[in-house]
């Protein structure tokens, strides 16, 4: 397992915890929490693989994927995370995960000859559609579709920059780092300055 895979699994674990915390707000049992955690962590990648025709989808036969989700649900069920510090930690780790998932989705799409524009879209789907799927299961209007902080937009901008840098011949890890920095920077800026997209 290389460093990028390790970082991706860390991101998956954080997304699974985010899903489990959402399940807590809806007073679900531990099975419901596992479903929401799995949807949050792997929903985006699953939708991407189905759209681009990859079989089997990314988590099939990956026991570590299941272990990470179960571990996240157990941790959330055993401990109460209500502190402002924990919320800030989740915000930053979620932003880092968004950047890494965006790059991962782009790379996986490009490997099967998806063109640059659609590869960026697949990157955004990978990073954001897990949360959208979890919100739908919970009976909520998805946060992705609400007016608020720049979320999918941050992924799209980071993804465009990554593709342009890749075309310029920049090394993969350096491009990944820059994409993550861009996504995190936009997320922080949008939160602090209350930046939003225009309403219709």
MOQUICOR-V474059 format. One record per residue. N is the residue number from 0. RES is the residue in one small letter. PSI is psi in whole degrees, 0 to 359 (999 if undefined). OMEGA is omega as a letter, one per 20 degrees, with the letter a starting at -180 (999 if undefined). NEAR is the number of other ideal C-beta (glycine too) atoms within 10 Angstrom. Layout:
{{N RES PSI OMEGA NEAR} {N RES PSI OMEGA NEAR}}
This chain:
{{0 x 125 a 8} {1 x 177 a 8} {2 x 320 a 8} {3 x 319 r 15} {4 x 321 r 11} {5 x 314 a 10} {6 x 320 r 16} {7 x 319 r 18} {8 x 325 r 17} {9 x 316 r 15} {10 x 319 r 22} {11 x 318 r 28} {12 x 317 r 21} {13 x 317 r 21} {14 x 323 r 31} {15 x 320 r 29} {16 x 319 r 25} {17 x 317 r 23} {18 x 319 r 31} {19 x 322 r 26} {20 x 323 r 19} {21 x 319 r 23} {22 x 324 r 27} {23 x 320 a 17} {24 x 338 r 9} {25 x 9 r 13} {26 x 44 r 7} {27 x 160 r 16} {28 x 182 a 9} {29 x 329 r 14} {30 x 315 r 10} {31 x 321 r 17} {32 x 321 r 24} {33 x 320 r 22} {34 x 313 a 17} {35 x 321 r 29} {36 x 316 a 30} {37 x 319 r 27} {38 x 319 a 27} {39 x 317 a 30} {40 x 323 a 31} {41 x 356 a 25} {42 x 315 a 24} {43 x 315 r 29} {44 x 324 r 26} {45 x 314 r 22} {46 x 318 r 18} {47 x 311 a 26} {48 x 322 r 22} {49 x 321 a 11} {50 x 323 a 15} {51 x 3 r 18} {52 x 27 r 8} {53 x 129 r 16} {54 x 137 i 7} {55 x 165 r 9} {56 x 166 a 14} {57 x 330 a 19} {58 x 352 a 19} {59 x 134 a 10} {60 x 12 r 7} {61 x 94 a 15} {62 x 332 r 8} {63 x 324 r 13} {64 x 312 r 19} {65 x 319 a 13} {66 x 321 r 12} {67 x 319 r 25} {68 x 313 r 28} {69 x 317 r 15} {70 x 317 r 14} {71 x 318 a 26} {72 x 319 r 25} {73 x 315 a 14} {74 x 314 a 14} {75 x 325 a 22} {76 x 333 a 15} {77 x 334 a 7} {78 x 154 r 9} {79 x 122 a 9} {80 x 91 a 14} {81 x 358 a 7} {82 x 152 r 9} {83 x 326 r 7} {84 x 319 r 8} {85 x 319 r 14} {86 x 321 r 11} {87 x 320 r 10} {88 x 315 r 13} {89 x 320 r 16} {90 x 312 a 15} {91 x 316 a 13} {92 x 325 r 18} {93 x 318 r 19} {94 x 319 r 21} {95 x 316 r 19} {96 x 321 r 24} {97 x 313 r 30} {98 x 315 a 29} {99 x 320 r 24} {100 x 325 r 27} {101 x 312 r 33} {102 x 317 a 29} {103 x 316 r 24} {104 x 321 r 30} {105 x 312 a 30} {106 x 315 a 19} {107 x 323 r 20} {108 x 317 a 25} {109 x 330 a 18} {110 x 339 r 11} {111 x 27 r 10} {112 x 29 r 8} {113 x 137 a 20} {114 x 167 a 9} {115 x 315 a 16} {116 x 313 a 10} {117 x 332 r 14} {118 x 321 r 23} {119 x 317 r 24} {120 x 318 r 18} {121 x 325 r 27} {122 x 316 r 32} {123 x 318 r 26} {124 x 316 r 25} {125 x 318 a 30} {126 x 330 a 33} {127 x 339 a 25} {128 x 346 r 23} {129 x 315 r 29} {130 x 321 r 25} {131 x 315 r 20} {132 x 319 r 22} {133 x 319 r 25} {134 x 319 r 20} {135 x 316 r 13} {136 x 324 a 18} {137 x 359 r 17} {138 x 26 a 7} {139 x 157 r 13} {140 x 123 a 9} {141 x 136 r 15} {142 x 327 a 15} {143 x 331 a 15} {144 x 354 r 10} {145 x 153 r 12} {146 x 128 a 9} {147 x 206 a 14} {148 x 149 r 20} {149 x 121 a 19} {150 x 285 r 22} {151 x 327 r 19} {152 x 320 r 18} {153 x 318 r 27} {154 x 317 a 30} {155 x 315 r 20} {156 x 315 r 19} {157 x 321 r 30} {158 x 318 r 27} {159 x 314 r 18} {160 x 319 r 16} {161 x 314 a 27} {162 x 318 r 20} {163 x 319 r 12} {164 x 324 r 17} {165 x 317 r 19} {166 x 331 r 9} {167 x 357 r 8} {168 x 15 a 7} {169 x 144 a 15} {170 x 147 a 10} {171 x 308 a 13} {172 x 323 r 11} {173 x 317 r 10} {174 x 319 r 21} {175 x 313 a 21} {176 x 314 a 15} {177 x 318 r 17} {178 x 315 r 27} {179 x 317 r 21} {180 x 318 a 14} {181 x 313 a 20} {182 x 313 r 31} {183 x 317 a 20} {184 x 316 r 15} {185 x 319 r 23} {186 x 315 r 24} {187 x 314 a 15} {188 x 317 a 14} {189 x 327 r 18} {190 x 315 a 14} {191 x 323 a 9} {192 x 1 a 10} {193 x 47 r 9} {194 x 135 r 14} {195 x 163 r 13} {196 x 155 r 11} {197 x 147 r 5} {198 x 161 r 5} {199 x 999 999 4}}
